[in-house]
Amino acid sequence: MIIGIAAIAKNYAIGKNGKLPWHYSADLKFFKQTTSGNAVVMGFNTWKSIGKPLANRLNIVLSRFANIENQPTVLLMRSKDEVSALAKYLSCDLYVAGGAKTYENFSDVIEKWIVTEIPENVEDADTFMPANFLDGFEQKETIEFAADLRAKIYEKKVQS
Ligand SMILES: NC(=O)c1ccc[n+]([C@@H]2O[C@H](COP(=O)([O-])OP(=O)(O)OC[C@H]3O[C@@H](n4cnc5c(N)ncnc54)[C@H](OP(=O)(O)O)[C@@H]3O)[C@@H](O)[C@H]2O)c1
């Protein structure tokens, strides 16, 4: 399955100056637990911001032109089509882990969203999710993983 995973502020902010605009260790732990053992695709800006491969995951980094050093568990891919072709052969889930450009590029193939609700407005953020990104999805489940943090699971509505 292709699953979008994001932490989103009340005003849809997701990033600032190439980084996350907050630090919630419980959310980082939730992200790690959820995605471990699977494949994660991220845009080049997010790859730079993380700075190293995510452990116990296949890291797929998207960039049209940039190069990265060859290293175990990291695959550089040049287009969404390349990633989609690979995804057919994966026996694990593929998590789309951002940032905004990458979420937007994969929006038509994402079948499920896992969204951590950050209980803040980040007025000076520079990267946002579109407010309608969950159009066509319905909420299925809520996971409370810390006193002040929860993730909501959304699945694509079945067309009748
Ligand atoms: N809150 C969250 O859950 C969350 C999650 C992830 C990231 N973030 C934040 O989001 C911000 C980064 O987001 P962003 O939108 O600037 O960047 P991004 O999506 O991480 O990276 C964008 C770059 O990825 C490459 N790319 C994306 N789609 C591609 C495609 N279909 N084919 C080829 N290359 C593709 C391009 O690189 P080239 O220009 O090199 O071709 C593009 O410029 C940071 O602040 C980060 O911390 C937040």
The ligand as an SDF file (V2000), in Angstrom:
LIG
                    3D

 48 52  0  0  0  0  0  0  0  0999 V2000
    5.6330   17.9420    8.9570 N   0  0  0  0  0  0  0  0  0  0  0  0
    5.9700   16.8750    8.2540 C   0  0  0  0  0  0  0  0  0  0  0  0
    5.3940   15.7730    8.4120 O   0  0  0  0  0  0  0  0  0  0  0  0
    7.0820   16.9660    7.2520 C   0  0  0  0  0  0  0  0  0  0  0  0
    7.5090   15.8160    6.5640 C   0  0  0  0  0  0  0  0  0  0  0  0
    8.5550   15.9500    5.6330 C   0  0  0  0  0  0  0  0  0  0  0  0
    9.1400   17.1930    5.4190 C   0  0  0  0  0  0  0  0  0  0  0  0
    8.6760   18.2770    6.1050 N   0  0  0  0  0  0  0  0  0  0  0  0
    9.2550   19.6070    5.8640 C   0  0  0  0  0  0  0  0  0  0  0  0
    8.9390   19.9980    4.5160 O   0  0  0  0  0  0  0  0  0  0  0  0
    9.9740   20.8790    4.0630 C   0  0  0  0  0  0  0  0  0  0  0  0
   10.5210   20.3460    2.7420 C   0  0  0  0  0  0  0  0  0  0  0  0
    9.4760   20.2670    1.7920 O   0  0  0  0  0  0  0  0  0  0  0  0
    9.6720   20.7130    0.2700 P   0  0  0  0  0  0  0  0  0  0  0  0
    8.3330   20.7040   -0.3850 O   0  0  0  0  0  0  0  0  0  0  0  0
   10.4890   21.9500    0.2490 O   0  0  0  0  0  0  0  0  0  0  0  0
   10.6400   19.6050   -0.3460 O   0  0  0  0  0  0  0  0  0  0  0  0
   10.6540   18.0100   -0.5770 P   0  0  0  0  0  0  0  0  0  0  0  0
    9.3410   17.5330   -1.0900 O   0  0  0  0  0  0  0  0  0  0  0  0
   11.2660   17.3590    0.5930 O   0  0  0  0  0  0  0  0  0  0  0  0
   11.7580   17.9530   -1.7430 O   0  0  0  0  0  0  0  0  0  0  0  0
   11.4790   18.5740   -2.9810 C   0  0  0  0  0  0  0  0  0  0  0  0
   12.4850   18.0930   -3.9900 C   0  0  0  0  0  0  0  0  0  0  0  0
   12.3540   16.6760   -4.1540 O   0  0  0  0  0  0  0  0  0  0  0  0
   12.5360   16.3350   -5.5220 C   0  0  0  0  0  0  0  0  0  0  0  0
   11.2720   15.8030   -6.0470 N   0  0  0  0  0  0  0  0  0  0  0  0
   10.0290   15.8700   -5.4950 C   0  0  0  0  0  0  0  0  0  0  0  0
    9.1480   15.2460   -6.2950 N   0  0  0  0  0  0  0  0  0  0  0  0
    9.8480   14.7830   -7.3430 C   0  0  0  0  0  0  0  0  0  0  0  0
    9.5050   14.0450   -8.5040 C   0  0  0  0  0  0  0  0  0  0  0  0
    8.2260   13.6560   -8.7480 N   0  0  0  0  0  0  0  0  0  0  0  0
   10.4820   13.7360   -9.3920 N   0  0  0  0  0  0  0  0  0  0  0  0
   11.7610   14.1200   -9.1610 C   0  0  0  0  0  0  0  0  0  0  0  0
   12.1560   14.7970   -8.0820 N   0  0  0  0  0  0  0  0  0  0  0  0
   11.2010   15.1370   -7.1930 C   0  0  0  0  0  0  0  0  0  0  0  0
   12.9340   17.6170   -6.2120 C   0  0  0  0  0  0  0  0  0  0  0  0
   14.3370   17.7060   -6.0560 O   0  0  0  0  0  0  0  0  0  0  0  0
   15.2880   18.3680   -7.2090 P   0  0  0  0  0  0  0  0  0  0  0  0
   14.9020   19.8350   -7.2130 O   0  0  0  0  0  0  0  0  0  0  0  0
   16.6620   18.0900   -6.7170 O   0  0  0  0  0  0  0  0  0  0  0  0
   14.9270   17.6920   -8.5030 O   0  0  0  0  0  0  0  0  0  0  0  0
   12.2640   18.6830   -5.3770 C   0  0  0  0  0  0  0  0  0  0  0  0
   12.8270   19.9530   -5.4980 O   0  0  0  0  0  0  0  0  0  0  0  0
   11.0210   20.9300    5.1640 C   0  0  0  0  0  0  0  0  0  0  0  0
   10.7950   22.0690    5.9630 O   0  0  0  0  0  0  0  0  0  0  0  0
   10.7570   19.6550    5.9320 C   0  0  0  0  0  0  0  0  0  0  0  0
   11.2000   19.7340    7.2750 O   0  0  0  0  0  0  0  0  0  0  0  0
    7.6680   18.1900    7.0020 C   0  0  0  0  0  0  0  0  0  0  0  0
  1  2  1  0
  2  3  2  0
  2  4  1  0
  4  5  1  0
  4 48  2  0
  5  6  2  0
  6  7  1  0
  7  8  2  0
  8  9  1  0
  8 48  1  0
  9 10  1  0
  9 46  1  0
 10 11  1  0
 11 12  1  0
 11 44  1  0
 12 13  1  0
 13 14  1  0
 14 15  2  0
 14 16  1  0
 14 17  1  0
 17 18  1  0
 18 19  2  0
 18 20  1  0
 18 21  1  0
 21 22  1  0
 22 23  1  0
 23 24  1  0
 23 42  1  0
 24 25  1  0
 25 26  1  0
 25 36  1  0
 26 27  1  0
 26 35  1  0
 27 28  2  0
 28 29  1  0
 29 30  1  0
 29 35  2  0
 30 31  1  0
 30 32  2  0
 32 33  1  0
 33 34  2  0
 34 35  1  0
 36 37  1  0
 36 42  1  0
 37 38  1  0
 38 39  2  0
 38 40  1  0
 38 41  1  0
 42 43  1  0
 44 45  1  0
 44 46  1  0
 46 47  1  0
M  CHG  2   8   1  16  -1
M  END
$$$$
